[in-house]
Amino acid sequence: MNAKQIDLKSWKRYDQYEYFKTFREPFFNICSDVDVTNLKKFCVSNDLSFFIASAYILSRTVNCIDEFKYRLNDDGVICYDKIRVSCTILRNDKTFSFAFFNFIEDFELFYQKALETTNRIKKSTDFDTKAKADDLVYTSILPWISFRSVEHPKREMKNDSIPRFAFGKLYEDREKIYMPVSVSPHHSLMDAYHVGEFFKIYQDYCTNANELIKINP
């Protein structure tokens, strides 16, 4: 993926970057419930995987917010042109591995490739972590738990600044369907405002799924 180096001297949040990059634990976590009523109904009506549709909306959302494409490197901060979504996939033997979905704006092509990847991993025994890649976001799928907070494992790895997401168990309340979503970004690269922008856009995409997700008749 293409990336450009950020000019730190002219970067408007250079002071915040300098402050938080020295923290032993620079990641912060925000959880919120997303109304996925329309998205769920759309998937049921069109016989679509809710998981893949959610991953598509995640991919579209994080790729339209620059702060989610920033990463630390030895020279400061870079911004990727596009980033991928990494998702946990439960395999047939109840272990898990990771799927990597490239950014593809066309939903049908994204869906086809994501479905092929998911089915392959479910049957596999490989454990590909792409440990050295950072042009992605980590996503944990927890369909058994409606959580209120999440803490992700982190490696002692220089320049680790990859945002972590977790999607929880759907639940109903007053004829609405909600999904808990956790966002854990690096505070040197973004603030709560940007997480708020994420939830705003992600919610809008879920509410208007029938407009965002284009399916040929």
Buried (B, 14 or more C-beta within 10 A) or exposed (E): BEBEEBEEEEBEBBEBBEEBBEEEEBBBBBBBBBBBBBBBEBBEEEEBBBBBBBBBBBBBBBBEBBBBBBBBBEEBBBBBEBBBBBBBBBBEEEEBBBBBBBBBEEBEEBBEBBBEBBEEBBEEEEEEEEEEEBBBBBBBBBEEEBBEEBEBEEEEEEBBBBBBBBBBEBEEEEEEBBBBBBBBBBBBBBBEEBBEBBBEBBBBBBBEBBEBBEEEE
